[in-house]
Amino acid sequence: MEGRMRQESNSDRTVAHYLGDTPPEVFRKQLHQLADWIADFRENLGNIRVAPNDKPGAIRGALPAQPPENAESFDKILSDIDRLIVPGMVHWSHPMFLGYFGWTQTGPGILGEIATAPLNVNAMTWRTSPAATELETLVVDWVRQWMGLPEEFGGVVYDTASVGVMHALAVAREEAAPSTRKLGLTGRDLPIFRVYASDQAHSSAEKAAIALGLGEENVQRVPSDAEFRMDVAALRKMIERDLAQKFKPLAVVATVGTTSTASVDPVPEIGKICREHKIWLHVDGAYGGGFAILPEYQWITKGWGNADSIVINPHKTLFVPLDFSILFVRDLERLRRVFTLVPEYLRGDTIDAEKNYMDYGIQLGRRFRALKAWVIWRSLGRAGMADRLRDQMRLTSLLVDWIKSDQRFELAAPVVMPVVCFRFVGNDQSNSEIVERINASGQAYLTQTKLRGRTVMRIGLGNVLTTEDHLRRAWELIQKAAG
Ligand SMILES: Cc1ncc(COP(=O)(O)O)c(C=O)c1O
């Protein structure tokens, strides 16, 4: 067996350590073992509980609190994953997981993740990882083409949409208050900036305002209309009110696919107001944006050409495993200007570069996220993704029909994407209880949300493993729990 060995004695035994890495023949065996484990897991996923019913602390309680002093075998570690970790998980990839936005796990996605691991590069500069940098530029441009965005939009991959909106608003802030990157906000007699988002928008707008020193309360929530879309007249009034009170409107976040109901804000009308008042328009297409790959959803992209920034989360809709989020900015240089900062020790690695992605955000070290996207998008093609999204819509229509044909239930919001909000015609508590009971059973997983102050149940479809049978079973569970 290859590898450098070190003998070490402790009180009761002599342990052989291999210095350096696992010997190749051992590693090969472990990889095969892991490959079997992954294939078994994926094949049997539908037969295990979707969610545990443990009390908080149960998993930690079953694991040693002390850090390991000596090496443990992979066999033992893998068996603990099986014994303790797997049963302690909510399985987002499970066919009966109908929570949040469904999930994007697929075989090719897993292969992409696995292929990324041995490369383990840092995609901070082109010089330190030319292929990672160029592949990122390539796949980001694929998404730009799929979204029908003009070429003046450039993009960068981050982990999440929350990080994307924070960077977008940092650029908006810099353009509204030049030199903020240099001097900060305080002590400069600047106006109070305001950001507007609908009452249905994601809380990441507030998180960004917190991080950027804009203040959470300066994210103003605009009422939504009967279909949960931003009320444009109300937005206009709020902006005018703020201007009269000497606030400075900074940005509007328009959502395409809101978190609760997947409603789509009227981006063209919002964009018109933004242009009139020179306000930054950010489109949060974290969930809904991906549907633009379908010709029948082209309408959702109306007005995007006038946006300053757009976030798309392929880890929500375009089958890339978590995490993978793209921020597009019209003229990406605007983003670079705010964040470029080259420390001396990296200078040599930044010259003659195609692009140094460390210049486009606060992160220096960056994962090679583009590889898994490239693998999955080549494996499915746009057509393969489109077929799968359409099938999600087919299942959604079935569910809607079932809900409509049972008088004890009612739809709680229009259905735009594979997200269905509905209510048991009873009080809030009974709706909560149905969800809680089903989730505790481990047989399916759904969520609840509040719409206009009322608790509703919510089903999000997206898992490629979810079939009509699974959905029917989930619906029967709901009916039974309601009974
Ligand atoms: C509409 C919308 N925007 C943004 C986010 C935040 O996404 P992320 O978890 O990638 O930060 C979510 C999360 O569900 C969302 O639904």
The ligand as an SDF file (V2000), in Angstrom:
LIG
                    3D

 16 16  0  0  0  0  0  0  0  0999 V2000
  -39.1660   35.5020   -4.4430 C   0  0  0  0  0  0  0  0  0  0  0  0
  -37.9440   35.1670   -3.6350 C   0  0  0  0  0  0  0  0  0  0  0  0
  -36.8990   35.9920   -3.6440 N   0  0  0  0  0  0  0  0  0  0  0  0
  -35.7830   35.7280   -2.9470 C   0  0  0  0  0  0  0  0  0  0  0  0
  -35.6800   34.5980   -2.1840 C   0  0  0  0  0  0  0  0  0  0  0  0
  -34.4330   34.3280   -1.4280 C   0  0  0  0  0  0  0  0  0  0  0  0
  -33.7750   33.2950   -2.0160 O   0  0  0  0  0  0  0  0  0  0  0  0
  -32.3540   32.7810   -1.5140 P   0  0  0  0  0  0  0  0  0  0  0  0
  -32.6470   31.6990   -0.5450 O   0  0  0  0  0  0  0  0  0  0  0  0
  -31.6700   32.3070   -2.7470 O   0  0  0  0  0  0  0  0  0  0  0  0
  -31.6730   33.9320   -0.8770 O   0  0  0  0  0  0  0  0  0  0  0  0
  -36.7530   33.7010   -2.1340 C   0  0  0  0  0  0  0  0  0  0  0  0
  -36.6730   32.4710   -1.3350 C   0  0  0  0  0  0  0  0  0  0  0  0
  -37.5210   31.6390   -1.3250 O   0  0  0  0  0  0  0  0  0  0  0  0
  -37.9080   33.9940   -2.8740 C   0  0  0  0  0  0  0  0  0  0  0  0
  -38.9650   33.1940   -2.8410 O   0  0  0  0  0  0  0  0  0  0  0  0
  1  2  1  0
  2  3  1  0
  2 15  2  0
  3  4  2  0
  4  5  1  0
  5  6  1  0
  5 12  2  0
  6  7  1  0
  7  8  1  0
  8  9  2  0
  8 10  1  0
  8 11  1  0
 12 13  1  0
 12 15  1  0
 13 14  2  0
 15 16  1  0
M  END
$$$$
